[in-house]
Amino acid sequence: GVGLHFLTNSAGYKGSFVWKFKAGTADTMITPIYLVLKNRGVNFKFFHKVEQVHYSDSGEIEEVSMAEQVTLKNGTYTPTYKLKGLDVWPGEPLYDQIDDAQAKRLKEGNYDLEESWCGWENVGQVKLEKGKDFDYVILGIPIDVLGGNEGICKEIIDNNEAWRNMYTNVKSIPT
């Protein structure tokens, strides 16, 4: 709520900092955050999709199942490139870093891997374990995708009354 309030108030008037951007929003806001975190040793894994945040009797997140969407040529993905001296974030994947056959299928099929139901066939599965792969989980996605038959927190909602009440009673607005 605080973040949304900040954005609407800071961008809603002529002369706000948003009007002064010399590049796109991702380039001026997201790219610097990514670069700072990367330079501080954060390991990013792009082209992974959360399939299930598993329930645990401990009440903590102990395991997360993910799908690996594509095979990267060098095992890592650099999401930015230089344009006129500025690190920019493209509007579509940098296909030259993705397996050639998969990149071709992505482009020809017009798949949007940010869309859960795009029809793309994932290349693998990954399980993350607390204490080995992560210490904490920050769940920063809309509440609508948490539950239901395909929800990524379905197990937790089915087994935890507080989560079930949250999912049932908190409403969101699609944007």
N, C-alpha and C positions, 0 to 999 in steps of 0.2 A: 504494500500500500504506500509506504513512504517513497519507494523508488518511483512508482507511477505518479504520485503527487509531484515529486521533484521534476520528472520529465514533462508533465503537462504544464506545470507552472513555468519551467525554464525555457520551454520551446514555443510557448503560445503567444508570444508578443514580438512585434517587429523590433529587430535589433538584439534579440537574444543570441546567446553563443551559437545556437544551431544555425542561425542565419549567417554566421561568420565562418563556417566550415569551408576549407579550401578543397575538401574532398568528401567522399561519401561517409555516412555515419559509421559503417563498419571500419573504414580506414582510419577515422579520427578517434573513435571510441574503443572499438573491440581490439584492433590490431595492437595498440600500445599496451593494453592489459595482457594480451597473449605474449607479446615480446618480453615484458617484464617478468611474467611467470616463467617463461621458457629460460630466460637468463638466470633465474633463481633456482633452476634445476627441476622444474615441474616437467614430468614426462607426459606428453599428450598422445593419445591414441585416437586418431580420426577414423571415420568409417566403421564405427562400432555402434550398435543399437541395443539398448537395454530391452531385454525380453521379460525378465522377472526379477524383482527384488524379493528374495525368499523370506518367508516367515521363520522366526526362531523363538523357541520357548524362553530364551534369555531376555527378549524384548528389544534386543539390539539387531541391527542389520549385520549379518554374518556372512551372507553369500549373495552374489548378484550374477545372474546368467545374462550373457550378451551374445549377439550375433555379430560376426565379422562380415561386413558387407562386401568388401573387395580385397583383392590381393595387391599389395603395394610393391612396386618394382624393387625398391631398396629397403623395404621393411618399415620405413618411416615416411611421413608425409609433411611437407612444408607448405602450409596453406597460403602463404603470402608471396608476393613477388615485387620487385622494384619497378616503379613507374615514375619517371621524372624525379628520382631520388627519394620517393616516398614508398614505404612498405604498404602495399594495398592488398585487400582481401577480395578475391574475385567472386562474382555472382554465381559461378558454377565451378565444379571441381577442376583442378589442374590435371587434365587427363594424361599428360605425359608422365606422371608419377604412378599411374595405375597400370596394372597388367594390360598389355595392348589389346587382347581379345575382349577383356571385360570393359575397357574404356570404349571400344568400338560399339559393343552392345548397349552400354549406358547412353551413348550419344544417339545411336540409331533408334533406340526404344524410347528416348525422351524420358528416362526414369529420373525421378527426384528422390534421392535417397533420404531426404529429410522428411518425406511423407511415409508414414507407417504402412500404408496399404498400396504402395506403388507397384507391387507385383514383381519386384526384383528378387531373384533367388540368391540368398546369402551364401558365402563360401565357407563359413566355419562357425564354430561355437567356442565361447570362452567363458570360464567360470572364474569370478574374482572372489577371494576369500579374505575376511577380516584378519588383520595381523600379518598377512602375507602380501596382499595386493593393495590394501587400503587400511586406514585407521578409522576414518569416519566417512559417511555418505551424506552428501548434500543433495537433496531432492529438489531440483529447480525446474519443475515442469508443471503444466496445468493439471488441476485436480481431476479433470474429466478422463484422463488417460490412466488413472491409477486403478480403477476397478472395472467391473463388467467382465464378460467372458474372456476378453483379450487384454485386460488391464495389467500393467506391469507390477502392481502391488496387490493383485487379486488374492494371493495367499495370505498376506497380512490382513487385508480387509475381511477375509472370510474367518480369520482366527482371532482378531483383536477388536473388541467392542469400541474402543476409542477411535480407531482408524475407520471402522464401519460407520460410526456416527459422523465423523468428519466427512467421509466420502458421500454419505447420504444427505447431509444437511448443509454443507458449504456449496454454494452455487458459483458458477463461473460463467463468463460471457465469452463466446468464441470471438477471436479477433483475427 
